[in-house]
């Protein structure tokens, strides 16, 4: 009896119970990113536009990197973006969103958009658009 009990305990210690595998993080649904960011200049007003990529969106964060034109461009330096706006979602028949701002002369500017889901999850960066004014 003792040997049988020890054998059962040994088997349980070796095999345990349940399936053994590496831990897996919970499944996260990716937030679709903006892929068609475009911009136009109207005098000193820049208008950027994009298509709404998904239906379960809270809004969009607009970011800008701004560097003086008189400073040489550094290809190995990281881009520094500042968040300049949050645009709440407004659905329309065109399924398009836009943002406009007055820009200053003498700067190279790069813009990107990040989608914010209803749950607060963020998408990857959109494509970048660059303007020199």
Secondary structure, 3 states (H helix, E strand, C coil): CHHHHHHHHHHHHHHCCCCCCCCCCCCCCCCCCCCCCEEEEECCEEEEEEECCCCCEEEEEEEEEEEECCCCCCCCCCCCCEEEEEEECCCCCCCEEEEEEECCCCEEEEEEEEEEECCCCECCCCCCEEEEC
